Amino acid sequence: MNLWSLDSPYVFHLLVHGKLGLTHAFWTWKGSCGACGRIRSDLNGLFCSNFATPRGGWKACESVWCGSCYTKPPNNLFHHTQPSDESGFHWRIHKDCDRHLFARNGDNLITPFQCDLCVFRNLQGCNPTSQDEFLLACIRQVNLDALWGRETATVGSTLWAVKQTIASLNQVRLPPPFPALGPYPVADTFGYSVAIAMIIKSRAAGRYADYQQYESIRKLRAGFSNVFMASVLGNDSLRTMGGTRRASNFSTLAPPTLPGLRDLPGDA
């Protein structure tokens, strides 16, 4: 009997338990690039973690890009630091020229990634309008900063390893063991609000430049952390592991309730 036929009870068991459904099988996702329209499949693209799953009353976003098509916001809204020497001369090695300017295929396999639309819905509980262009630009910049927390070589080796694992297991008809990449709840569970506040603050003039340094804007993150730990939620979720010389504090943050919806979710 072919275990992988559509009428196989074994396949039905896997589908029911979420081990072979579209939500889990991210290696089967296929869609058109949101910028150039090219077909992206076989993990060769930047796929949203919510790609195949309806959320909050909306259809599945099906958002995917060629890595190089997911680019920084237009009009140079945010400062892009260039290495320089003591005299102010800018120097850059070739491999660093494109850092933070666009994404890479497979970035979503190593960094949690939700597309601009999904993040907007997480924050606002509705779809964007023409008045939300700046917020969408902020979301794009935060996403790129997060993706570039991992080096290109690491992203490439991870993509290669995942493809090789899938190809090897296909030879013996075993399903790949990878956990689901999504979906995520319709809530700001990653702290986008604080990150967006930081990059907006970075656009203000600093003491020595026309933008603010990281050492200044990171104080916003510290402020949120301090208020959270002083709150009821922070104290209720605090866990401590103590030892003879040091103690470590851990906390869990439940998805917050959206403060209000500007309109009712609907299909988009």
Long-range contacts (C-beta under 8 A, 24 or more apart in sequence): 3-173, 4-173, 14-175, 18-180, 19-175, 20-175, 22-52, 22-53, 23-52, 23-53, 23-180, 23-182, 23-183, 24-178, 24-179, 24-180, 25-176, 26-51, 26-178, 26-180, 26-181, 27-162, 27-166, 27-176, 27-178, 29-64, 31-62, 31-63, 31-64, 32-64, 33-64, 33-65, 33-66, 33-69, 34-63, 34-64, 34-65, 34-69, 34-115, 35-65, 35-66, 35-69, 35-70, 35-71, 36-66, 36-69, 38-66, 40-64, 40-65, 40-66, 42-163, 43-105, 43-106, 43-109, 43-159, 43-162, 43-163, 44-105, 44-106, 45-105, 46-70, 46-103, 46-104, 46-105, 46-106, 46-107, 46-108, 46-113, 47-108, 47-113, 47-181, 48-108, 48-113, 48-114, 48-115, 48-118, 48-182, 49-108, 49-112, 49-113, 49-114, 49-118, 49-181, 49-182, 49-183, 49-184, 50-114, 50-115, 50-118, 50-182, 50-183, 50-184, 51-182, 53-182, 53-183, 55-118, 55-121, 55-183, 55-184, 55-185, 55-186, 56-121, 56-125, 56-186, 56-265, 57-264, 57-265, 57-266, 57-267, 58-121, 58-127, 58-265, 58-266, 58-267, 58-268, 59-267, 59-268, 61-115, 61-117, 61-118, 63-115, 63-116, 63-117, 63-118, 65-103, 66-105, 67-102, 67-103, 67-104, 67-105, 67-106, 67-107, 68-102, 68-103, 68-104, 69-102, 70-102, 70-103, 70-140, 70-143, 70-144, 71-101, 71-102, 72-100, 72-101, 72-102, 72-140, 72-141, 72-144, 73-137, 73-138, 73-140, 73-141, 74-137, 77-134, 77-137, 77-141, 77-203, 78-141, 78-199, 78-202, 78-203, 79-202, 79-203, 79-211, 95-152, 99-148, 100-144, 100-145, 100-148, 101-144, 102-144, 103-143, 103-144, 103-147, 104-147, 104-152, 104-155, 104-156, 105-155, 105-159, 106-155, 106-156, 106-158, 106-159, 106-162, 107-147, 107-150, 107-155, 108-181, 109-155, 109-158, 109-159, 109-162, 109-181, 110-150, 110-154, 110-155, 110-158, 111-146, 111-147, 111-149, 111-150, 112-146, 112-181, 112-184, 112-190, 113-143, 113-146, 113-147, 114-143, 114-182, 114-184, 114-190, 116-140, 116-143, 117-268, 118-184, 119-143, 119-192, 121-186, 121-265, 122-184, 122-185, 122-186, 122-187, 122-188, 122-189, 122-192, 123-188, 123-192, 123-193, 124-261, 124-262, 125-186, 125-258, 125-260, 125-261, 125-262, 125-265, 126-261, 126-262, 126-263, 126-264, 126-265, 127-263, 127-265, 127-266, 127-268, 135-196, 138-196, 138-199, 138-200, 139-192, 139-196, 141-199, 142-192, 142-195, 142-196, 142-199, 145-195, 145-199, 185-255, 186-258, 187-255, 187-256, 187-257, 187-258, 188-255, 188-256, 189-253, 189-255, 191-224, 194-220, 194-221, 194-224, 228-253
